[in-house]
Amino acid sequence: EDSTQLKLLLSESGARAWMGDTLTVWSKNRHALAQQIQVAWNTDYIFRFGQVRHLHLTSPPSSETSQGFMASLVQFFQGEKDSSAQPFKGCKEVLHSAYRFFIPESYMSQDHAGHFLHQNRLLELEIAVHQPVSLADLEASHHNHIRWAGLEYKRSISLSLKDVMITKSSSYQKRLNLSKDICAWTGWEITLISEDRVMAIILLRRQFVPPLADTAQDFSIRVECQRWAVDEGKVEEQNLLEEARLIADSTMPSGPSNVLQQIYPDFLQAKLDTLVLPESAWAWTEKTLKMRPSCKKQACIFVNSILKVLHEEHQLPSSELLEELVAMADGEEVPLVISPLEAAQQAKQLIQLKEEDSVEAMNAWMAR
């Protein structure tokens, strides 16, 4: 096909306006035009819906028919799920708040809002997907670890129960990654018995959510039954916990994985360089994305010079800090003898100065 042609697959409203499902555009620079359309579409979608979605650009292989190519695009825009992960045997898939869960087939939906009832009418299941929260807000509210969310959850749920006894409260490790999610997952599991209820609860937190890796999202999965069903042996308490674990392990975002896992590296690098991300994010970006603050080597050199001064003045309680700093440098050469002033001078290339304000800015740099 002509290298100047660009074919757009239109939405329902666009198809009515243009009286057709596709729109063909001719351009002398098709590649640049496609990129500009993609950026404009992505920005408009984020502005109007508050969610990140990417306009899909592709060219059909020579062996693929035009009809098959258009069908694949339709499947993409209709949000066809990734078929790589299928429900476990005896389970079915549930889509709730843009996330997929595998739950036992014996559960029936009650209100399409995350509440399910077992066919024996003894067990109840509740799945809740909370709104994303920025990592900075979590740090400020002292809920930066899932255990604090677990403590708050126990406190709130105990208000409506009598004679509550917590039988288990510990960390939980999500065991499956069915969608090849790059985010970090942490969990907390709770089992409790009250006067009339028995519950198994698993809280999950998905941290460093793409594309900016600066948010986290919490989930709660609760399986419960009446106390008398456990006392009479019709339901085992351990079975409640096992079902909650099964559902928690299957939790995954819905949609094409290549889009859901896309990170904006330029924005993320800027956040790393300005140190606006919490310390936990540094370890994740370095391990998962192989990204680190560009000033890490100079920072290690500067801190090493400070530690050397403290060591010479016998104000450093242990020399282990020096060894830890060398290990943190990841093989980068850290000078053994250097003053803090010299370290600051060596790091001056980190600031990009204009000709007219270089002296004033450099003096401010050295003062800091």
Disulfide bonds with the S-S distance in Angstrom:
none
